Amino acid sequence: MADQATHLRSEGDVNNTPAREEWNQQIQDDATQALLQRDADVFLHQSMSTPCLDSLEGAEGIYIQDTRGKRYMDFHGNNVHQLGYAHPHVIKRVTEQMHSLPFSPRRFTNETAVKCAEKLTEICGGDLNRVLFAPGGTSVVGMALKLARYITGNYKVVSLWDSFHGASLDAISVGGEACFREGMGPLMAGVERIPPAVSYRGAFPSQDGSDVHYADYLEYVIEKEGGIGAFIAEGVRNTDVQVPSKAYWKRIREICDKHNVLLIIDDIPNGMGRSGEWFTYQAFDIEPDILCIGKGFGGGLVPIAAMVTKDKYNTAAEISLGHYTHEKSAIGCAAALAPWKRLSKNSY
Ligand SMILES: Cc1ncc(COP(=O)(O)O)c(C=O)c1O
């Protein structure tokens, strides 16, 4: 498909537009243009990735630096740099870890991974005390969907229109952006979508200013459809920062409890302190059954993500939820733990 049709674009896609062309044409630097061309020649082209905007040679703190030496404040950064780029302490801890235990094969454990899981359960608090790591957020979403199926015996999932939970087949099946599913054929069965609690054609808020009626769609689908095992949503929609009310989330929690539906909160972009709480659900005074985190969890340095759930769901020991080669990545966990060296007297 040479030209991406407009209806296939998501709101994040600026790469295949006249604005990107215009930006590229302003770059009067042969070396940059040559690198952009080599990139276009060697990488498989895909949406939101190619053609590239520019080429980088450095990143530090809040800045990215292009190959002409110009620095830009990065307000986007794919949500991985809560700590800024190249935080010296994260680099130090990861370097030390690389020299001691660079890789931990599956079926073994290591001190750094255990400490990291312990710390994670501590900041989650409540009943969230069981962890599985994975190399990326999408993989964690997949593990969460599998766990919910296993626990409830129900394979059906409710998600939100316009949501994004990753680009693998299972994640696009539950995702709410149709552009990601276009042309992909049959996907995971049993996904129902409801409208998010956002302004769409003036529909929100209602006259009393409440968004709670959006939660009622969930109960409607659960009752009409039957067999729903999980509801998955971001606590706060990241891409355009849509923040539902506490009342909305309390009602969602209540509906899930009433119908034995597991609540999966995808906090992959917004977790790890971005909302002012460690995790968005904490601001809403609820607790999910399964929490998904990633992105900035790895200190902006190492790809690592995690699923956190409760002891009472620790019942799937006979099946493989996430059989990932880099499951207990010591360097990923060293990066994730590094900030606590400064925040507490515990030395990591
Ligand atoms: C809400 C949400 N969920 C899941 C993912 C997927 O995470 P990853 O790219 O680490 O697989 C993303 C990535 O943008 C995301 O924003």
The ligand as a MOL file (V3000), in Angstrom:
LIG
                    3D

  0  0  0     0  0            999 V3000
M  V30 BEGIN CTAB
M  V30 COUNTS 16 16 0 0 0
M  V30 BEGIN ATOM
M  V30 1 C -1.5370 2.3560 26.7560 0
M  V30 2 C -0.4620 1.5090 26.1260 0
M  V30 3 N -0.4870 0.1800 26.3100 0
M  V30 4 C 0.4560 -0.6260 25.7870 0
M  V30 5 C 1.4850 -0.1150 25.0150 0
M  V30 6 C 2.5150 -1.0420 24.4240 0
M  V30 7 O 3.7270 -0.9490 25.0810 0
M  V30 8 P 5.0830 -1.4230 24.3710 0
M  V30 9 O 5.3140 -0.5000 23.2140 0
M  V30 10 O 6.1450 -1.3460 25.4320 0
M  V30 11 O 4.8770 -2.8390 23.9120 0
M  V30 12 C 1.5600 1.2700 24.7900 0
M  V30 13 C 2.6370 1.8400 23.9620 0
M  V30 14 O 2.5640 2.9170 23.4480 0
M  V30 15 C 0.5630 2.1100 25.3600 0
M  V30 16 O 0.5820 3.4430 25.1860 0
M  V30 END ATOM
M  V30 BEGIN BOND
M  V30 1 1 1 2
M  V30 2 1 2 3
M  V30 3 2 2 15
M  V30 4 2 3 4
M  V30 5 1 4 5
M  V30 6 1 5 6
M  V30 7 2 5 12
M  V30 8 1 6 7
M  V30 9 1 7 8
M  V30 10 2 8 9
M  V30 11 1 8 10
M  V30 12 1 8 11
M  V30 13 1 12 13
M  V30 14 1 12 15
M  V30 15 2 13 14
M  V30 16 1 15 16
M  V30 END BOND
M  V30 END CTAB
M  END
